[in-house]
Amino acid sequence: MRSLLKTRRWIAFTLLVVVAITAFGFLSRWQWHRAEEERSARQAWAIQAAAAPVSLGDALADPREWTPVRVSGRFDAGSTVLVRQRPLDGRNGFLVASALDTVDGRVWVVRGWIPATGTATGAVTVPTAPSGTVVIDARVRMSEDAGAPEPTDLPEGQVSGLVPARLGADVTDIYLEVAASEPQDPELTRLPAPVIDETQNISYALQWMVFAAVALTGWWYFLRREAREDREARDSATSQAP
């Protein structure tokens, strides 16, 4: 086998296998890191979900995603927008967001979700926000990335991202996601609590390790087979020699 490993063909093949195993190792390690991040996020969410609701002012003093908040105020009925391309349970739809005026300022609130109907460029009926004073139990969400400017060809009342600073509000770093409200908003589907699961990343990490093992096993198998064939060929030539 040593003589085979010195051939140009086997040197190239061995280098290819080494590169593949190294790449698989890096990919596996990256997936392990992603799993650890997901685990940390899941633990943080569990801690936040178990905490007692805080006021909007307290949430603004120390903004953390998923912090439970209880806030009261009045919706600005004319402010409601639909945030496009937000799937839920395998269906495309819209987030329904309205500005809520509170003692701590105007904050944007995702009241719920509605399914998409009709064409992508068609207008959609916007559910009316509850009138009068509302009391909301919500989760803190961080403002989405402003990114590129809003497209100019969207139907009226629709936006591509929930960016409070762009929509106009006193509170621009965060928005709220309703978990429950009084009075209720029966036309909308409540957004479910997040499901954070690191098992998929762990599965991917193990798969990359399996690929590395397969590459190494394949290299060893083909090396042994070719060495055996060469030995058998030499023995056959020796036995046939006069």
JOWOGI-V894115 format. One record per helix or strand of 2 or more residues. SS is the DSSP state (h for helix, s for strand). FROM is the first residue (numbers start at 1). TO is the last residue. Records with the same first field share a line. If there is no record, write none. Layout:
SS=FROM-TO, FROM-TO
This chain:
h=2-5, 8-50, 56-61, 77-79, 164-167, 199-240
s=68-75, 81-83, 93-102, 105-115, 133-142, 158-159, 174-182
